[in-house]
Amino acid sequence: MAKIYVTDIYTPEQIAFYAAKFHAGVDGQDTTDVAYFVQKGEGGPIKIGYTNCIKARMRSLKTAHGKECILLATRRGGMDREGAYHFQFAADFIGKEWFEPSPAILAEIERLSDES
């Protein structure tokens, strides 16, 4: 089977156009990598994840989960920052990227809120 490369299909101008559009984010939204804390309903578990487009991520979380998802805090950094938080709060791990809303996690969220 022959390999097909993007340069076989698109001109350099088209590639540049779509690359710029991709890097600009969805509908021109900010594409800064952030780690985030999202709570599933008031008092519910907290998801610690990362994204490069928090608005689009919040839309997908609200679609995926029946309860209201509340964005509690963000911090610059991507997968490495998320991984550090997962390690830091391992004792509160429930499953996948969800954690109990422990005093330690809530204190970090409050600290991040005070910084912004």
C-alpha positions in Angstrom: 0.0 0.0 0.0 1.4 3.4 -1.0 1.7 6.1 1.6 -0.1 9.3 1.0 1.4 12.5 2.4 -0.4 15.7 3.1 1.9 17.4 0.6 0.5 15.1 -2.1 -3.0 16.4 -1.5 -2.6 20.1 -0.5 -0.6 23.0 -1.8 1.9 24.7 0.6 -0.5 27.6 0.8 -3.4 25.4 1.9 -1.2 23.7 4.5 -0.1 27.0 5.9 -3.7 28.2 6.0 -5.0 25.2 7.9 -1.9 25.1 10.2 -2.5 28.8 11.2 -6.2 28.0 11.7 -5.4 25.0 13.9 -2.9 27.0 16.0 -5.5 29.8 16.4 -7.8 27.4 18.2 -11.5 26.7 17.7 -13.2 29.8 16.6 -10.2 31.9 17.5 -10.2 30.8 21.1 -7.1 30.9 23.3 -5.0 27.7 22.8 -2.7 28.0 25.8 -2.0 24.7 27.5 -3.5 24.6 30.9 -4.1 22.1 33.7 -7.7 22.5 35.0 -9.8 21.5 38.0 -13.5 20.8 37.1 -16.1 19.7 39.7 -19.0 17.5 38.7 -21.9 19.2 40.5 -21.6 21.0 43.8 -19.6 18.9 46.2 -18.9 16.2 43.6 -15.7 14.7 42.4 -13.0 16.9 40.8 -11.4 16.2 37.5 -7.8 17.2 37.0 -7.0 17.4 33.3 -5.2 19.4 30.7 -6.2 21.1 27.5 -5.1 23.7 25.0 -8.6 25.1 24.6 -10.5 25.3 27.9 -13.7 26.6 26.4 -14.0 23.7 24.0 -13.0 21.3 26.8 -15.8 22.6 29.1 -18.3 22.2 26.3 -17.3 18.6 25.8 -17.3 17.8 29.6 -20.8 19.3 29.9 -22.0 17.2 27.0 -20.4 14.0 28.4 -21.6 14.4 32.0 -25.2 14.8 33.0 -24.4 17.0 36.0 -23.2 20.5 35.7 -19.5 20.7 35.4 -18.0 23.7 37.2 -14.6 25.1 36.2 -12.8 25.8 39.6 -9.3 26.8 38.5 -6.7 26.6 35.8 -2.9 26.8 35.8 -0.5 27.2 32.8 1.0 24.0 31.8 0.0 20.9 29.9 0.4 17.2 30.4 3.4 17.6 32.7 1.5 19.9 35.1 -1.5 17.6 35.0 0.8 14.6 35.8 2.4 16.5 38.7 -1.1 17.2 40.1 -2.1 13.5 39.7 1.0 12.5 41.6 0.5 15.2 44.3 -3.1 14.2 44.9 -2.7 10.4 44.4 -4.3 9.6 47.8 -7.5 11.3 46.7 -7.7 9.4 43.3 -11.1 7.8 42.5 -10.5 6.7 38.9 -9.5 7.9 35.5 -8.8 11.7 36.1 -11.3 12.1 39.0 -10.4 12.8 42.6 -12.3 13.3 45.9 -12.6 17.0 46.8 -10.1 16.7 49.6 -8.9 19.6 51.7 -5.5 19.4 49.9 -7.1 19.7 46.4 -9.5 22.5 47.6 -6.5 24.4 49.1 -4.7 24.2 45.8 -7.8 25.5 44.0 -8.1 28.3 46.4 -4.4 29.2 46.0 -4.8 29.3 42.3 -7.9 31.4 42.5 -6.0 33.9 44.7 -3.2 34.2 42.1 -5.6 35.2 39.3 
